[in-house]
Each structure stands twice: as structure tokens, then as C-alpha cells.
């Protein structure tokens, strides 16, 4: 029955954010590429269309387009930035190129006329601009609703049809009353209903899974202890009961004590997950390997090998459960759109292919924050819901250079101190992701009256919402000093601690 609102992706860096802001109003929204939009227009529950921004100009030869006149005959349309310019351009208006630029905060100083779309928003109104083109003249049949202090047309509408355009970005937090404006469009203009809730989602997915999986068919799934795979596994288990078989593969590259903690958490919620200790296999396969990409390949292949071996023991296994979420799907499809492809994600595409299993991905249309809300509804504990993201290859890519059991042990001990102290000082939930990196160098130190020559480690802690960008966390100096003291004093083999203050971009969250 979904979707209520389509968001057409013209390549803006904020496009995913539009979808998330719509969904915060409990209205389902889905991202579509402009060339695919016609596949969705026959949906009886489609209530409106939002056109995103774009790095393109409407005058560019390869600019992405949709037929806004055709869309407006069937649905309310809201154009944002480039989307607004596209509406004006296609309906006969004039879009100016390059002579007027606004980037960052701007002030809307006047409303030309009152309209339900902007009702209740006070002036002056701070909004976030990001454009070089601007609408110089509106097409016939359209009227201006607001201008900025620089006399840039900020909001307009069609006099008779449900078509609106805004030159700024209501989806970003820097725009005041942006959520209010989107809610006006969703409910007052489109007539959407707030039915996108965790309870409705879980009920829908359980029904879908029961209809997919035959009465004698079983589902196998590799779970990691993270929120995505845990929530997906819980939904699948609720749908098929004892025919769900979860596996947690201990690679020997997890945090200290983590495999046992994760299995205990699953037992507590009644989720059947078997612990597979393959640590010796992984560490043997990684011996003498220093290249990070080779580490990832070896771990990926070994993981599939171990998972296949265990899954083949399940009679009637026909389905593979995965914790794929919406950003994974979007990023993997990005090469088809006008946006640059960010990465190919390990969840998308299936694992493993030669087992001939069909995929079940109950979370493939959810963002991370929505997954957590569903997890809360399902009663999953905070030890799962609030667990920091952890790289698939584990500590292998936090040990720079060669991996040995001794280095793994050193890193696990240092990491355990850092994470424990983040929890004790109330900083764990403030930080999006944290960990320790074991550096491939030894440094001179002095302990007591003796000279030492031991490893150095780097602490890494970042703030983020989705991992696509991240800022280094400004942890208190006293806290960092305490962590450094404990690591050096309690762990034989480490005599120096540094703190990474690199954001993403230009760096990455992980070092390898």
C-alpha cells in the first residue's frame, strides 16, 4: 500500500534528510530516481511528490529532470531549491544563472501574502540556502509568497494547483520552522495520514515474511550483536518461530568479552542464536597480512565459509535474513543516479550467492534512527539498541599492519578500558562511535627508573548521525588523561596514548 510521498532524488547532499524529516511526521516517504518515477505513479496511496535539490543547474546538458506539469496534474508537488527552479523553468519562468549566490544562513524578511502553507511562521525567519541559480521571474499562474533580505524569491505557489516551491532547504536543522513547513505540505496540502509507526511496520513485516516463507521452510541469519541485525532477526523470529536459526560467528577480532555478552543478551530476549567460535581460523588466515583491503577480503571470504558450513546443517533452509537498512540500499544504487557512488555495502547483494538462498530484508526501507525505534517497540535492551557501530572486519582494521594474537590481546584490553570509562563518565551515549587503534610503531618511554620501548595506541571518538560524515568528539582533557593513565599503567606493552582529532571528511572514521 505504501508510499504516501515520493522524494525525487536529483543528487542533493540533503536528499536522504528530506525522507527522514517526512517520516518524523509518521508519514512514509520513499526516495526514487527521476528516471524511475513512473513506476510509482499508479500507487493508490500516493499523496504527494517532493523534488529535491541538486548540484546541477536547470541549464546543464545532463541536468536530471521530471515532467513537473504531468506530475502536478495528479499530485501536489513541492520543489526544494533545484526542484523549485525546475518547476519555474518548465512552466515558463526565468531562472538566473550565477549572478546571484546564497550559501548558508539567510533571512526571510517579508511575506507577500498569507497562505496556509506558511501560516503560523513568524518573521524574521532564518533559513538555510545553498544555490547559485535563482528564480528571476515566476511563470504565469504562479505567485510569490516570500522574499529574503537579499530580495531573492524564497517561496512561491501556483494560484490554482497544489504546487509549491522553496528556494531554501527546510529539511536541514539550520532552517527554523522547517519541520513546520514540511508538516503543512504533508497534512494540509497532501492530506497524508500519520500511519508510519513502529507497531504498524512490525505487523506489516511479520505478515510479509509469513506469506513468503513456506510452512516447511527455514530462515538462517548471521547476526552481529548490532542494532540492525538484532532488530531484523527479532522480526523474522516473531514471524516464523522455531524455523529461524541465528549464528553469531566469533572471529577472534571482537571487543573483549563481547561474544559472551551478545549471546547472553539474545538469550534474555528469547532469540535463538548459536555462538560459533572460529577465532583460530580467522587469525590463522590473517597471518603475515598487512594490507587493509586484503584483510577485508580474507575476513569476508572466511566469514562466508564459516557461515555456509553452519547453515548447511539446517534442513529446509531456503531463506537468508539480513539487516540491510535504507542507506545501504540508497548508497548501492547511487551509481545509477546523478550522485556519486559512496560505497558498495556488504549487506546489499546477498551472502552467500552459491547457497541459493532467497533474501529476507525486513529493514531495507528504514533509517538507523527508525530501526532503533522499532527495536524499542520490540523490547530489545539498551545493550543492543545503543551499541556503537563496529566494523565488520572487527579489530583487524584497528591493528595497523600485521595481526598477531598478542596484538589482538593488547588492543582488546586498551579498548575495554576506553569503552568502560566512556560508560562510567556518561559519555558513551554522547559519542556515536569510539575505539582504540594499535599503531605499528613502538616509542621510547620511562617507567620508574627503566627505559621502555613499547606500542603506541590512538583513541578515536566521533559524533555522527549516520556515519557518512563525522566530527571528532571534544572529550574532556581530564577524561582523556585518566584513560591514558589507566591504559599505560594497566597494560604491559603500551607506553603511549594519542587522541585522533580528524573529522570525516577529510579522514575516515576507521584508520584502515
N, C-alpha and C positions, 0 to 999 in steps of 0.2 A: 504493500500500500504506500509506503514511503515513495518519493520525497515531497515535503511541503515547499521547500525553497531550494532552487539551484543557484550555486555561485559559479559563474563562468570565469575560469582561470585564464587571464591574459598575461600571466607571468609576473605579477607583482610579488614583492617580498612579503607582503602582508596578507596574501590571499587566504592562507590557512587560518589566519586570525579572524577573517570575516566569518568563516564557517563556525569557528569556536564561539564567537560573540553571539551569533544567531542561536546556537544550541544552548547557550547560557540562559536563554529565554524559554527553554524546554520546547523549542521548535526544531525539528530535524532539518538539517541543511546538508547538501552534498556538493562536492566540488566536481565540475565537469570541464573537459577541454572544449573549446569553441567548436571544433570540428565534429564533436560527438553529441552536441546538444539536442539534435533532432531525435535521438533515440529515447529521450526522456519526456518529450512534449506531450505524449499521449497518456501519461500517468494521470489518472483521475484525481489524485490527491495533490497535484502540483498547484501551489497557490501564488508563487511569485518568483521573480528572477532578479539576481543581483549581479551586475557586471563589475569585475574587479579593476584595479589599477593595472599599470603595465609600464615596463621600461621603454616601450615604443611610443612613437608619435603616430597619430592617425594618418599622417602623410607618408610614413615609411612604406617602402615597397612590400616588405614582408610583415607588416603590422597584422596582428590577429584580429579577426572581425567575426561578428554575427550579424544577422539581419534584425536590427532593433525594431524596425517597422513591423515586421512579421511577428516578432515576439510580443510587441505591445498590443497587437490585435487580440491576443489570447490571455495575456497575463499582465499584472502590474510589474513594472520594471524600475529598478533603482541602479543608476550608474554612479560609480565611485571613481573620481579622478579621471583616468583614461576612459573608463566606462562612461562617464558623463560627457567627455569630449566626443566619444564615438557617437553617442545619441545626437548631440548637437550637429556634428558633421554630417551624419547620414540623413538628418531631417532638413538640411539646407542651411544650417548656421555657419558661422565663420569661427574657425579655431586658429588663434595666432601662434606662430612658431618662433620660440626662442627669444622674443623681445621682452617678455615678462617672465620672471622666475620667482618662485616662492618655495623655500625649503625650510622645514622646521615650524616653530610656532607662529601663528598668525591670529589676528583678532577680527571677528565679525562685528562690525560696528553698527549695522543697521539692517532692519527687516523692511523690505519694500512693501510687503503686505503680510497679513496674518494668514496662516494656513494650519489645518490640523496636524500637518507633518512636523511643524516646528513649535506647536502650541506648548506653552509652559517652560520654554527655554529662555533664560534671562540674558540680557545684553549688559556689558560686552561679553563676548563668548570666545574663549580661546580654543582654537582648532589646530590640527597638525596638517601642514601642507607638504607636498612632495611632487612638484611638477615644474616643467619649463614651458610647456604649452599652456594656453589659457583660452577660454571661450570669449571671443571678442564681440560676437553678435549672435543672439538667440534666433532659432528658426521661427518662422511664422507659426502661430498657435501655441507658443511657449511664453512663459513669463518668469521674471526674476523674483526670487523670494528674499535673497540676502546678498550683501557685498562685504568684502573685507575692508580693513582700514586702508589698503593699497588700491581700493576700487576694483578689485578682482571679483568677478561673478563667483559666488560661493555656493549658492543653492538656486535651483530653478525647477519648474514643473511644467507639464503640459496643461493647458486650460481645461481640456475636456477628458483626457485619458489619464490613467493612473501611471504616469511616467514622471520620475523624479531624478535629478542629478545633483551630486555634491562634488565640489572640486577638492575637498579635503578628505581625510581618512577617519571616518567615525569609529572604525574598529580598533584603533590604537589607544592606549591608555592616556596619551598626551592630549587627546581631544576631549574637552569637557562635554558632558552630556551626550557622548557618542552612543552609549548603550540606550539612552532615552530615545534618540533619533531612530536607531535600528528597531527598537520596540514599536515605535509609531508606525514604521513601514510594515512590520510583520503583522501587527494586530489590527491597526486602524485602516491600513491600505489593502493589505492582502487577505485579512480575515483568517489568519492562521490560528491553530488551536495548540495550547501548551501540553502536548501529549508525549513529548520525548523525555521520559523519566526512566530511572534505573529499573523500576518494577516492570514497566511495560517492555523494556528492552529484554530483560531476562526471560520474561514469559514468551516473548516472540522468538528468541533464540532457542529456547528449550523445545518449542513446538517445531521449529525448522529442523533441528537435529533429530527429533523423534521421527519426523517424516522422511529424513534422509537415510538414517541407519536402520537396516533391516532387523527383524527380531532375533536373528541368529548371528548378526554381525557385531564385531567388537572394534573398539577405538583404542589405539595406542598413542602415547604422547610423551615427549621428553619435556620435563619441567625443570625450571632453574631455581625456583625459590623467589624469583622476582614477581612483581605485581601482575605483569601481562600474562605470563604463562600460568600463574596460580589462579587468576580470575577465569581465564579461558578453561582451564582444567575443571574448575568447580562447576561451571555452567554445563560442560559436557557430562560430567559425572552426575549432576542432577537429572539430566535428560535420559541417560542410558544406564545408570546404576552400576551394577557389578560388571557390566561389559566395558567399562572404562579401565584402562591399565596405564598408570603413570610410571615413568622411570626418571630417577634423578641420578645422573652419571657424575660420580666424583672423579674429576680429572687429576686430583692431587694439586690443583692450582687454585683452589678456593681460599677464602679467608680462614683464619684459624677457627676450628670448631664449627664452621658453617654447615657442612653436610649434615651433621647430627642435629644442629638447631633447626634446619629446614625440615628434616624428616619428622621431628617432634612437632613442629608447627602443623604439618599436614595431618599427622595423627590426631591432633587436637580438634581439627575441623572435620575429621572423618573422610579425608581424601586419600584413597589408596595409591600410594606412591612407593615404589621399591627402590632402595638405595643400591646402586651398582658401583662398587669400588674398583675403578680401573686406573688408579693413580700410577701404579708401576708401569702400565702400558704406555701412558702418555709421557711420563718422564723419560722412559727408555727411547721413545720415538723422537724426543726433542734433544737428545744428547748431541752436543757439539754444534747445535744450530744457533746461529746468531742473527740471521736476517729476519726482521719482524714479519714480512709477508710470508716467508717460508714457515715461520712459527704458526701463523694463522692457518695456512693451508694444511699443515700436518695435523693440527688440533681439529680442524674441520673434518678432514678425512677420517681420523681416528674416532671422532665422536660418532660419525655416521656408521662406521664399522661396529662399534660397541652397541649402538642403538639397534642396528639391524639384527645383530646376534641375539639380543634380548627380545626384540619384537617378534622375531620368527618363532619364538617359543609359545606365542599366544595363538591358539587355534581360533580361526574365524576372524583374525584381524584384517579388516578391509578398509579402515579409515585411519587417517593420521590427524591428530589435533595439533593446532599451532596457535601461538599467542600473537599472531600478526596484528598490528594496530594500524589505524588510518594513515599516520605519517609514513609508515613503511610502504604502504600501497602507493601513496602520492609520490614519494621520492623515487620509487622504482618505475613509475610511469612518466617521470618528469622529462625523460629524453624524447617523449612523443610531443611535448608541449614546447612553448616558446621560452620556458625557463631552463636554466642549465641543470643537468642531472647532478644531484648531490652525491648519491652513492647507490650502489645496488645492495639491498638489505638481505641478510642471511635468511630471514624468515620467508621472504617472498620467492615463490618458485618451487617450494616444496622440498622436503627432506625425508627420506631419500628417494630418488626417482625410480630406481630399479626395483623397489619393493612393490611397485604397482598399487600404492595406496591412494585413495581419494582424500582430498583435504577437507577438514572442518576448521574454519577460522571464525569463531563467533564474535571476535572483537575487531574485525577488519574495517569497520566503519566508525570506530571510537578513537578519540584522542586520549592521551595519557591521563589527563585530569578526569575524563569521563570513566575511564577504566577504574580509577580509584573510587569514584562514587558508586559504581556497580559493585566493587569489592566491599565497600562499606555496607551496602544494602544486603549483600550475601553473608555478612558477618565475619569476614576474614579479619584476622588480628593485625594490629599495627606492625608487628614484626615482619609481616609480608607487605602490607599496604604502604608503609613508609620506608621500606628498604631502599637504600640508594641504588641507582643503576650500577651494574657491574659488567665489565666487558666479557663477551662470550669466551675469548681465549683465556680469561682469568688473569692470574698474576704473571703469566708467561710474557705479557706485553708490558708489565711493570718491572720486569727484570731486564734491564738493558744489556744486551749481549747474551752470552752463554747461560743456559739454565742448568742448575745442579740442585740436588736435594738440599744441600746446605744453604744455598741462596734462597730457596723457597722458604725454608725454615726461618731464616733471618727476616725475610720480608713479612712473613705471616706474623711474627712476634711484634715487629715495628708497627705494622698495620693495626694489629689488635689494640695496641696502646693508643694510637691516634683515634680510632673509632670509639673506643671505650671512653676516652676523655671528652670527645665531642658530645657523647651522650650525657656524661656526668655534668658537663658545664652548660647543658641546654642548647647546644649548638648544632646537634645532629639534624634536626628538622629545618633549621635555618639554611643549612648547606644542601645543595642539590646532589652533589657527588663529591666524595672525598676518598683519598687513598694515599699510599706511600709508593715511591718509585725507588728501586735499588739501582744505584748508579754503577757503571762499570769501571770505577776508579777507586783507588784507596788513597787516603790522605794521612799526613802525619798528625799525631795528637799527643797530648801528655795526660797521663792518668797517674796521680800520686807522684812518684819520683821516676816513673817509667815512660819511655817513649812508646807510642803505639803507631801502627800503620794498618788502618782498618777501612772498611767500606764507608762511603757517604750515602745518605738517603735524602730524597726530596719529598716534602709534604705537598700534596695537591688538594685544594678545596675550591670548588666553583659554585657560582649561583647561576641558575638557568631555569627555564620552564620546559624545554623540550630537547635540550642538548644541541640544537642547531647553532645557537650562539651561546656564549657563556662568559661570565666575568669572574675574575679571581675573588675569592671571599676575603673580606677585610677582617680576619680573625684577630682578636686582641693580642697585643705583643706579649703580655704576661702569660696568656694561654699557650702561645707558641713556645715560649721559653720553658714552660713547665713540660710540654710534650717533648721537647728536645732533651731536657734533663733526664726524663724517665727513659727515653729510648737509649741514650748513651750509657746511662748508669745500669740499666737492667738487661741490655742485650750485648753479650760478648761478640765482638766482630764489627760493631758500628761505632764510629767515633766522631761523626759529623752529620748535622742535620741542616738542610736549607729549605726555604719556602718558595714555591713557584708562583710568581706574580704575573703570569702571562694569560691574557684573555683569548677567547676564540671568537672571531679571528683576531690576530694573525696565527696564533698557535692552535693546537687541538687539545681536547681535554686529556686524552691519553698521550703518552710520550711516544708510543710506537703504534 
